[in-house]
Amino acid sequence: MACFPARPAARLMISAALLAGCGGERGADTTTEPAAFTVRDSGGVRVAMSTDSSWTVERAWTVAARPSLEIGRGAGAEFGRVVGTVRLGDGRIAVADAQTLDIRVFGADGGLLERFGGRGAGPGEFRRLDNLALIRGDSLVGRNDGLFRHEIYAADGSYGRTVTAPPAGVLFAPVVGWLEDGTFVVGPTHPRGALLEPGRQELLAEWHVFDAAGTDSGVLASLPERLVDGRDVGGLVIPAVVSYSPWTKAATDATGVWFGFASTYELRHFGAGGLDLIVRRSWQAEAVTPELREHYRAWLDRGVRRSDVDEVFGLELVTRLRQAAMLEARGAAPPPLAFADSLPAFVRAIVARDGHLWVEAHATLDELLGGSPGDVATRRWSVFDPEGCWLGTVRTPAGLRVTEIGGDYLLGVAVDSLDVESVRLYAIVKP
């Protein structure tokens, strides 16, 4: 196991605060109200449960209606496919572009300051650029999955070093993220020799920890990745795609990794000593109805457009296409459409720079029936404080793919009618 930084100890919570909710007392008499937020110990693991949010209308956070900065269409700011954004401590913004295979740094006014990386196999160059993060202060790290390594630069763009990882056994699994000290997590990957059974089941996967030098330090967590239908094709059982399956979502913070398998509203934090915090909130699952199944089938038959699919649902479609190609190569027909029994609880999680956990809700049944069945993201985020208390819901701008959240800002990527991307910075308003 890698040496994670120690997770800060949770402050003591008095019973009155738990009964009133994490935002403080709601009234003088709380003895007859059910607990809106409770924390208990379960075998040395803290379990935080919220049955209601704590924000009032006056205290709720909002995102500004207009961006305070937009980067795009200017000199040096024409983006092909943005795969990561980072705001540095002095207000500069770094952007990683998978099409141009470079990292660009812009000033607080949006002007281009630095451009580095580029296509190639030499030190600091990329064959594929998949991710961008900030580690150890203002050092930038770009993931180079095409060469199974990542490149580290100083804040001024000067090349620092290359870390080669992962080794055989976890190839092709993406980097979930980096911790503050350069430790990083790779997954999901499937254990060698793992066998599937025919029928509906949870596909198990592993997430590996690598130290800052790129050494595999072992398995951080073994968890369900998604629901699959095991289909026997010539003696080989393949994991056929299940539409609206709950996928495990992962997000790193300074001290470890959050995992959430969205069949329930629960996220688990793994730190230096393993599982140390479980966060839950009240949530009611919605059934996948016959009407939604038919709507989905008709949508696929019409042909899927890029604008109909968000980045979350795109992973399902890519997996389906790869399986169809594999089956065709073996002379087998593609598997029939299969659906989960109910819609997932959430589609994505991001840990803000101030330690708050933001979790984006999955689209409701009415939203899916009224629009594209592949637009599952909602721009409705449940926000939890670092101790696991559900504060409330924040709406992010429509059409914005959120890439980073800070204490008082969020960064994201917007796409115009011509499929041209721009990076936008919005203020988070906290009364």
C-alpha positions in Angstrom: 0.0 0.0 0.0 1.3 3.5 -0.9 1.9 5.9 1.9 -1.1 8.3 1.7 -1.1 11.5 3.7 -3.0 11.1 6.9 -6.7 12.1 6.7 -7.4 14.9 9.1 -9.2 13.8 12.2 -12.9 14.6 12.2 -14.0 17.1 14.8 -16.2 15.9 17.6 -19.9 16.3 16.9 -22.4 16.9 19.7 -25.8 15.3 19.6 -27.7 18.6 19.3 -25.8 19.4 16.1 -26.5 16.0 14.7 -30.2 16.3 15.4 -30.5 19.7 13.9 -28.4 18.9 10.8 -24.9 19.8 10.0 -25.7 23.4 9.4 -26.3 24.1 13.0 -29.5 24.2 15.1 -32.8 24.8 13.2 -34.8 25.6 16.3 -34.7 25.6 20.0 -36.6 22.3 20.4 -35.0 19.5 18.5 -36.1 16.6 20.7 -39.1 15.7 18.6 -37.4 16.0 15.2 -35.7 13.0 13.5 -32.0 13.3 13.0 -31.2 14.9 9.7 -27.5 14.0 9.9 -25.9 11.3 12.0 -22.5 9.8 12.3 -21.8 6.4 13.8 -18.8 4.1 14.1 -18.9 0.8 12.3 -15.8 -1.4 13.0 -13.6 1.7 13.1 -15.1 3.3 10.0 -17.2 6.4 10.3 -20.6 6.2 8.6 -22.2 9.6 7.9 -26.0 9.6 6.9 -28.0 12.5 5.8 -31.8 12.3 5.5 -32.2 15.9 4.5 -29.9 18.8 3.3 -29.0 21.5 5.8 -29.0 24.7 3.6 -31.8 27.2 3.8 -32.6 29.3 0.8 -30.6 32.1 2.3 -27.5 30.0 2.9 -27.5 27.9 -0.3 -24.6 28.2 -2.7 -25.1 29.2 -6.3 -23.0 29.5 -9.4 -22.9 32.9 -11.1 -25.1 33.1 -14.2 -22.3 34.4 -16.4 -18.6 33.3 -16.6 -16.1 35.6 -15.1 -13.6 34.4 -17.8 -13.9 32.6 -21.1 -10.9 31.3 -22.9 -11.4 30.3 -26.6 -11.2 31.5 -30.2 -8.4 33.9 -29.2 -4.7 33.7 -30.2 -3.4 30.4 -29.0 -6.7 29.5 -27.5 -8.3 27.3 -30.2 -9.0 24.0 -28.5 -9.6 20.6 -30.2 -10.6 18.4 -27.3 -9.9 19.6 -23.7 -9.2 16.7 -21.3 -8.2 18.7 -18.2 -8.1 22.1 -16.6 -6.3 23.3 -13.5 -6.3 26.7 -11.8 -2.9 27.5 -10.2 -2.5 29.3 -6.9 -1.8 32.6 -8.6 -4.9 32.5 -10.8 -3.3 31.2 -14.0 -5.2 28.4 -15.8 -3.6 25.4 -17.4 -5.5 23.5 -20.1 -4.6 20.1 -21.6 -5.7 19.4 -25.2 -5.8 15.8 -26.5 -6.0 17.0 -30.1 -2.9 19.3 -30.1 -1.2 17.1 -27.5 0.0 20.1 -25.5 -0.6 22.0 -22.2 -1.2 25.7 -22.4 -1.1 28.1 -19.5 -3.2 31.3 -19.6 -3.1 34.4 -17.4 -6.0 35.6 -15.2 -7.1 37.8 -18.1 -7.2 34.8 -20.5 -4.0 35.6 -22.4 -1.7 32.8 -23.5 1.5 32.7 -21.3 3.1 29.3 -21.9 2.7 26.3 -24.3 4.6 23.0 -23.7 4.4 19.3 -24.4 3.6 18.5 -28.0 3.6 15.4 -30.1 6.5 13.0 -29.8 8.1 10.3 -27.6 10.9 12.3 -26.1 11.0 13.7 -22.5 7.9 15.9 -21.8 6.2 14.9 -25.1 3.0 13.1 -25.7 1.7 10.3 -27.9 -1.7 10.7 -26.2 -2.8 13.2 -23.6 -5.5 12.0 -21.3 -5.5 13.9 -18.0 -4.1 16.9 -16.2 -3.6 17.5 -12.5 -1.8 19.7 -9.9 0.6 18.1 -7.4 3.0 19.3 -4.8 2.1 22.9 -4.9 2.0 24.1 -8.5 3.6 21.2 -10.4 1.6 20.1 -13.4 1.3 16.5 -14.4 -0.1 15.3 -17.8 -1.0 11.7 -18.3 0.6 10.1 -21.4 -1.4 6.8 -21.8 0.0 6.3 -25.3 3.4 5.7 -23.8 2.2 4.4 -20.4 3.8 7.2 -18.5 3.1 10.8 -17.4 5.1 14.0 -17.7 5.7 16.4 -14.8 6.4 20.1 -15.3 7.1 23.1 -13.1 4.5 25.9 -13.0 6.5 27.9 -15.6 6.3 25.0 -18.0 9.9 23.8 -17.7 10.1 20.0 -18.0 10.8 18.2 -14.7 10.7 14.4 -15.1 8.9 11.5 -16.5 7.2 8.7 -14.5 6.7 5.4 -16.2 3.7 3.4 -15.1 1.7 1.1 -15.0 3.5 -2.2 -15.6 2.0 -5.2 -17.3 -1.2 -6.4 -15.6 -2.9 -3.0 -15.4 -2.2 -1.7 -18.9 -4.9 0.4 -20.6 -6.6 1.3 -17.3 -6.9 5.1 -16.9 -5.4 7.2 -14.1 -8.3 8.1 -11.8 -6.2 11.0 -10.3 -3.2 12.1 -8.3 -2.8 12.8 -4.6 -1.0 15.8 -3.4 2.3 14.0 -3.0 2.3 12.5 -6.5 0.8 9.2 -5.5 -1.7 8.2 -8.2 -4.5 5.6 -8.6 -5.1 3.5 -11.8 -8.3 1.6 -12.5 -10.6 -0.1 -13.1 -8.6 -3.1 -14.1 -9.8 -6.8 -14.0 -7.7 -9.4 -12.2 -6.0 -12.0 -14.5 -7.8 -15.3 -14.6 -11.1 -13.8 -13.3 -14.0 -15.8 -14.8 -17.5 -14.6 -15.5 -20.6 -16.7 -15.1 -23.6 -16.6 -17.5 -26.4 -14.2 -16.5 -26.7 -10.8 -14.7 -23.9 -10.0 -12.2 -21.7 -7.3 -10.9 -18.4 -7.1 -12.8 -15.6 -6.8 -10.2 -12.6 -4.7 -10.7 -9.5 -3.5 -8.9 -8.0 0.0 -8.4 -4.2 0.1 -8.0 -2.0 2.6 -6.1 1.3 3.8 -7.5 3.8 5.8 -5.6 5.3 9.0 -7.0 8.1 7.1 -8.7 5.6 4.8 -10.5 5.9 1.7 -8.4 2.8 -0.4 -8.1 2.1 -0.4 -4.3 -0.8 -2.9 -4.5 -4.6 -2.9 -4.7 -6.3 0.0 -3.0 -9.9 -1.4 -3.5 -11.7 -4.3 -5.1 -15.2 -3.2 -6.0 -18.0 -3.7 -8.5 -17.3 -1.7 -11.7 -20.8 -2.1 -13.3 -23.6 -4.5 -13.9 -23.2 -6.9 -16.9 -25.0 -9.8 -18.5 -22.6 -12.7 -18.9 -23.1 -14.1 -22.4 -21.6 -17.4 -23.5 -20.0 -17.0 -27.0 -18.3 -20.2 -28.1 -17.3 -21.2 -24.5 -16.1 -17.6 -23.7 -18.4 -15.6 -21.3 -18.3 -11.9 -22.3 -19.6 -9.0 -20.1 -22.4 -7.7 -22.3 -23.4 -4.1 -21.6 -26.4 -3.3 -19.4 -27.9 0.1 -20.2 -28.4 2.4 -17.2 -26.1 0.2 -15.2 -24.7 1.8 -12.1 -20.9 2.3 -12.7 -18.4 2.9 -10.0 -17.4 6.5 -10.0 -14.0 7.5 -8.5 -12.5 10.8 -7.4 -9.2 11.6 -5.7 -8.6 14.2 -2.9 -5.5 15.2 -1.1 -5.7 12.2 1.2 -7.1 9.3 -0.8 -9.9 8.2 -3.1 -13.7 8.3 -3.1 -15.6 5.4 -4.7 -19.3 5.2 -5.3 -21.2 2.3 -7.0 -24.4 4.1 -7.9 -26.9 1.3 -7.3 -27.4 3.1 -3.9 -26.5 6.6 -2.7 -23.3 5.7 -1.0 -19.7 6.8 -1.5 -16.7 5.3 0.3 -13.4 7.0 1.1 -10.2 5.0 1.1 -7.1 6.6 2.8 -3.8 5.5 4.2 -5.3 2.7 6.3 -8.0 1.6 3.9 -11.7 2.4 4.2 -12.2 5.3 6.7 -15.5 7.1 5.8 -18.8 6.1 4.3 -21.2 8.9 3.2 -24.9 8.2 2.5 -27.9 10.3 1.8 -31.6 9.6 1.4 -32.6 8.7 -2.2 -35.4 6.9 -4.0 -34.6 4.7 -7.0 -36.8 5.0 -10.1 -37.6 1.9 -12.2 -36.5 1.6 -15.8 -40.0 1.3 -17.4 -41.0 -0.5 -20.6 -41.7 3.0 -22.0 -38.1 4.1 -21.4 -36.8 0.9 -23.0 -38.8 1.5 -26.2 -37.7 5.2 -26.2 -34.1 4.0 -25.9 -34.4 1.5 -28.7 -36.0 4.0 -31.1 -33.3 6.5 -30.3 -30.5 4.0 -31.2 -32.4 3.1 -34.4 -32.5 6.7 -35.5 -28.7 7.1 -35.1 -27.0 8.7 -32.2 -25.7 12.2 -32.6 -22.9 13.7 -30.5 -25.2 16.3 -29.1 -27.5 13.6 -27.8 -24.8 11.9 -25.6 -23.0 13.4 -22.6 -19.5 12.3 -21.6 -20.8 9.9 -18.9 -23.1 8.0 -21.2 -20.5 7.9 -23.9 -18.6 5.3 -22.0 -21.5 2.9 -22.3 -21.8 3.4 -26.1 -18.0 3.0 -26.6 -18.1 -0.3 -24.6 -21.0 -1.5 -26.7 -19.3 -0.8 -30.0 -16.1 -2.5 -28.9 -18.1 -5.6 -27.9 -20.0 -5.7 -31.2 -16.7 -5.5 -33.1 -15.2 -8.3 -30.9 -18.3 -10.5 -31.5 -18.3 -9.9 -35.2 -14.7 -11.0 -35.4 -15.7 -14.3 -33.7 -18.7 -14.7 -36.1 -21.3 -14.0 -33.4 -24.2 -11.6 -33.4 -24.2 -8.6 -31.0 -26.0 -9.2 -27.7 -29.6 -8.0 -27.4 -30.3 -4.7 -25.5 -30.4 -5.2 -21.8 -31.4 -2.8 -19.1 -30.9 -2.3 -15.4 -34.0 -2.6 -13.2 -33.6 1.0 -11.9 -31.8 4.2 -12.7 -28.5 4.9 -11.0 -28.2 7.4 -8.1 -25.5 9.6 -9.6 -23.2 9.9 -12.6 -20.1 11.6 -11.4 -18.1 12.8 -8.4 -15.6 15.6 -8.0 -13.7 16.6 -4.9 -13.3 20.4 -4.7 -10.0 21.9 -3.8 -11.5 22.8 -0.4 -12.4 19.2 0.4 -16.1 19.3 -0.3 -17.5 16.4 -2.3 -19.7 17.2 -5.3 -21.9 14.4 -6.7 -23.9 14.9 -9.9 -27.4 13.4 -10.0 -28.5 11.0 -12.7 -31.4 12.1 -15.0 -34.9 11.3 -13.8 -37.3 9.1 -15.8 -39.3 12.1 -16.9 -36.1 13.9 -18.1 -35.0 10.8 -20.1 -38.5 10.3 -21.7 -38.8 14.0 -22.5 -35.4 14.2 -24.3 -32.4 12.2 -25.3 -32.0 8.9 -23.4 -28.3 9.4 -23.6 -28.2 12.7 -21.8 -28.0 11.4 -18.3 -26.1 14.2 -16.6 -28.3 16.8 -15.0 -26.0 19.7 -13.8 -27.6 19.1 -10.3 -24.9 18.4 -7.8 -25.3 17.3 -4.1 -22.6 18.9 -2.0 -21.2 17.2 1.1 -18.8 18.8 3.5 -15.5 17.1 4.4 -17.2 15.2 7.3 -19.9 13.8 5.0 -22.8 16.0 5.8 -25.2 16.7 2.8 -25.3 20.5 2.6 -27.6 20.9 -0.4 -27.9 21.1 -4.2 -26.0 23.4 -6.6 -26.9 23.8 -10.2 -24.1 24.3 -12.7 -24.7 26.0 -16.1 -26.4 24.0 -18.8 -24.0 22.7 -21.4 -21.0 23.0 -19.2 -18.8 20.0 -18.6 -17.3 20.7 -15.2 -13.6 19.9 -15.0 -12.5 21.4 -11.7 -14.1 22.9 -8.6 -12.4 25.2 -6.2 -13.4 26.8 -3.0 -15.1 29.8 -4.7 -15.0 28.9 -8.4 -15.6 26.1 -10.9 -13.9 25.5 -14.3 -15.6 23.8 -17.2 -15.7 23.2 -21.0 -18.5 24.6 -23.1 -19.2 23.6 -26.8 -20.9 26.0 -29.2 -23.1 25.2 -32.2 -20.1 24.6 -34.4 -18.6 22.1 -31.9 -15.9 24.6 -30.9 -14.8 24.3 -27.3 -14.0 27.0 -24.8 -12.9 27.0 -21.2 -15.0 29.0 -18.8 -14.5 30.1 -15.2 -17.5 30.7 -13.0 -17.7 32.2 -9.5 -19.4 30.1 -6.7 -21.5 32.5 -4.6 -21.5 31.5 -0.9 -23.8 33.7 1.2 
